Amino acid sequence: MTTRRRNSFRRKLLFAGLTVTGFFVLVEAGLRIVGIDPPLDSVLILRDIDVDIEYPFMQPDRELFWAPVPGFQDRFRGKETTINALGLRGAEISVPKPTTKKRILCFGDSITFGYGVSDRESYPFLLGELLSPRGVEVVNAGVTGYSSYQVLRLARRLARTLEPDIALFLVGWNDGTLRPVDDQTYARRFRLSTAVDWISGYSFLHGLLKTLYLRSFEHEWETPPETPRVSLADYRITLEALVEEYRSRNIAPFFIDLPRRKQAGEETTRSSYSEVLREVGRELSVPVIDPGHLGLKSPLDTNAHYFIDTLHLSPPGNAYLAERIVRKLAELGAL
């Protein structure tokens, strides 16, 4: 290629670039003159999958969808709610872990977080009180609304930082919640919609395109939901991944079977997610802690005293579960 031809090609490329840039500059100028509505907020979209994003202690998270706000301290529904600097409920945590202590991480959803009870009434806190004389520290890593999809990603995030010796996993009820799309599909869309959100403050065009993108699948949420957030097959895969992840770090995993309130005269309730959790526990030799009177197979005619609603534990329910966990860990020599 001669020098003249190379220069001609460069001029054409430059002209094309200037033309395209000029077009977008004109579009941006037009939008600024006409004015457009602000782009859809990620919080509005997150409400479609779970209302937990509306809680005052919650904020959007690109990987986890939502996560507690570090440093939050206030009363939520009349109960003291404290979020530490790491974004976990409860007091501050020493990092790195003191060499003289064992540490237990409790993962799960609103049952573990302690929805409807105060900081000092959740089962992770009460478990810590029971185990403190043995030199064991317990950390509450439960987050309201979480499915196993989110728990796995939070567990990966915290494993190296907090250096736990034991991890307890109580999760499954939100997995079966029906939505128009599952968590994996939702995650791809959410990441894409938030990937360059910082541009929204500068570009009207970006704001318009983001709004159009989000509204392109917004109609799906108007149809009857048919898909569980996490299918039974994916729930199994996620539990297996949690076990593999933590055992590879020499952290002992334990499952806690799903609790549920039993009404007087009600027949024993079944849950496919509970059955899968127990199956994975047997197959991978992961101890499954039976919640006793709180569980789906409770021998009581009613266990309502231990609950504030269908799933969330009352202070006595949290205390009962903490005691069950201590007995099981001691029985297995984990303490």
N, C-alpha and C positions, 0 to 999 in steps of 0.2 A: 504494500500500500504506500503510495507516494505521500510526501509531506502535505501536498495540497488536499488530497483526499482525507487524510487524518484530520486536518483542520476543519474541513467541510463537515465531517461527521460530528466533531466536537461542537461546532456551532449549532448543528441541528439538535443535538442532545441538550445543549444549554437552552435553546429556544423552547424545546418541548417542556423542560423543567420549569422555565419561567412561566410558560402558558398554564401549566397545571397549578403552579403556586398562585398565579394571578387569579385563576378561577376560584380556588378555595378562599383566597383573601376577599374576593367580591362576595362570595356566599356568606362568609363570616360577617362582613360589613353589613350586608343586607339583613341578616338575623339580628344584629345589634340594633339596627335602626327600627326594624319591625318589633323586635322583642319577642322572646319565647318564654314559656314557663320553665322553671328550674327542672333539671333532670330528675327522674324518679329516684328517691332516696333508697339506699339498700335496705334500710330498716323497714320500709313499706313492703318490700318484696319478702323479707324474712318473716313478716307477720303471717304470710300465707302458709308457711311450713310449721310455725309454732309461735304462740303468743309470748313466749318467754322473753323475746327481744324487747318487749315493751316494759319489762321490769326496770326499775330505776338503777339497779346495780348491774345491768347488762349492756354490752356494746357489740357491734358487728366484728367478726373476725373472718378473714379471707379463707382460712383453712378449716376452722371449726364452726363456721356460720355465725355463732355468737359465743361470747365468753364474758365472765364477770369483770367488772371495772376495778383494776388495782387501786387500793386505797379507799374504797367506798366504805362508809361507816354511817349507818342510820337505822331507822326502824322500818321494817317492811311488813305491812299488815299487822302492825302492833308488836312485832318481834324484833329484837336486836339482831342486826345483820351486818357482819364485818367481813370485808374482803381484804386480804393482806396484799403486800406489794407484788406477790407472784400471781395475783388474780385467783387465789383460792380462799375458801371460806375459813375464817378463824384467825388465830394469832400469827404473828410473823414466824418465819421458819429459818433456822440457821443453815446457811449454805457457805462452804460444804458442811455435810453432816458431821456432828461431833463423833469422834472415834469411840467414845464411851457409850454410845446409844445405838439401839436398833430403831429402825424407822419403818412404819407401815403406811402405805398409801391406800386410801379408800376411793375407788373409782365408781362412778355410777351417774344416775340422773337425779331428779328432785328428791327421791327417797333418801339418797346418800347426802345430798346437799343439806337436807333438813327443811323442806318446804313446810311452812306453817308452824315451825318451832324456832326458838332462839338459838344463838350460837352455841350455848352451853347445853342444849337439849338434843342435839343431833347425835346419832349413834357413833359417828367417828370421834366426837368430842368425849362422849361417855366412855368409849373404848379406851381412849387415851388416859382418862382418869383412872380406869381400872388397871391399866398396864404401866402407868408411870412408876410405881414402886419397883417394877422389874427392869427399869431403865429403857422402856420402849416408848417411843414418840409416835403419835398417830396424826396423819395429815388428811384433811378432808378435801379430796379432789373431785367431789361430785358437782355436777352442774345441771341445773334444772333444764328439762326438755331434751337432754342428750340421748341419742341412740348409740348403739355399739359402734357405728361408723365414726361418730365424734369421739367416743371414749378411746378408741384405738389411736387416733391421731393425738389426743391430749396425752395419753400414756407414753407415746413415743417422745413427745416434747418434754415430759417431766422426768423420764427415767434417768438420764445422765445428770441432770441438774440436782435432783433431790436424793439420788443414791439410796433408794429404799431397799430393805431386806425382804419385805413381804408386800405383795399387792393383793388387795381384795377387790373383786369385780362383781357388782350387783347392777345388772343392766339387761333390758329386754322388753320392758313394757312399751317404750316409745318406738321400738323397732317395728311393731305390728300396727302402728297408727297408719291409717289409710290416707294417701295423698295422691294427686295426679301423676307425680313422678317420684322415683326413689331418691335416696340421699346421694348416690353416686352421680346420677344425672343432674340433680340440683346443684351439686358441687361444681361441676364443669361450667354450668351457666353462671353461677354466682361469682366464680373466679374471673370469668371473662368480663362480667359486667363491672367488676371492681378493679380490674387490672390497671387501668389508667385513670382512676377517679380524680387524681390530683389535677388533671387537665380541666375538669369541669369548672373550676373557678376562673379559668382564663378563656376557654373556648365555648362559644354558644353552639357551634356546630357539633362539637363532641357531646354536649349536653343533649342536643336534639337526637343525635344518633343513638345515644345510650337509652333515652326514653323510648325511642322506636323499637330498639332491640328488646327491652324488657317487656314492652307491651305486646311484642310478637308472640310471647308464650303466656301472657297474663290471662288470656281467655281460658287456658287449661284449668285454672283454679275455679272457674265458674261451673265446671262439669262435676258430676258426682265422683269423688275420689275412689279409686279402685286398686291402687298399688301400695303395698306396705312400704314404709320408709326404708326398711331393710328386710329383704326376703329371708325366709328360713334358711335357704341355701347360703346366702351371703352372711347371715348371722353366724352360722357354723364356721364359715371361713374366717370371719372376724375374730371369733373366740379362739380359734386355732392360732391366728396371727398374734393375738395378745400373749398367749402362752409361749409361743416360740420367741417373741421379742423379749419377754422378761426372763425366761430361762436362759437365753443367750447372754444375759447380763448377770446371771447368778442371783436372780430375784425370784423368790418362791411365789407362784400365783395360786390364789384360792378363788373359787366361785361362791357366791351366795345365791341360793335359790330365790325366786321371785315371791315377794309377799303380796297378800291381797286380803282385804276385809271379807269376812264371812258373815252373812246375815243369819239371824235365827231361822232354822228350818231349811236353809239353803243347802242344796246338794253340793258335793265336792266339785270344785271348778277345775277344768283342765286348761292348760296353756301349751300350745305347740312349742313356744319359745322356751318354756321351762323344761320341756322334755328334751329339746335339743341341747340345752345347757348341761343337763345331767348326762346325756349321751357323750358329749365332748369331754366332760369330766372323767367319765369311766374310760374312754378310749385313750386319753392322754395322761391318765393317773393324776388328775388335778382334783384335790379334795373339794367337795361341794358341801357347803355349810347349810344344813337344813334349818330354816327359820322357825321350826316348831309350831307354836300356836299362831304364828303370823303367816304361815305358809298356805299354799293351795290345798294341802291335805291336813289342815288343822283338825285335831280331834275334838275341839270345842264346838258346841252348838253355835256359838257366836263368839267372835274375837273382836267385836266392835270397840271394846275398851282400849285396844291397842292402836286404833286408827283415828284420824281426824276426817277422813273421807275414804273412798274406795281403796286407794293405794298408799297414801302418805301416813306415816307413823305419828302417833301422839307421843308425848314425853314418856309415858310408860312403855309404849311400843319400842321406842328407840333404846330405852334402858334394857328391855328384855332382849333385843337383838344384840346389843353390846355384850351382854352376859353370855349369850349363846356362842358368840364368836370367840370370846376368851376361853370358854370350856373346850371348844373344838381345837383351837390352836395349842392349848396346853396338852390335850389328849394326843395330838400328833407330834408333840415335842418341838413345835415351831418356835417356842418362846425360850 
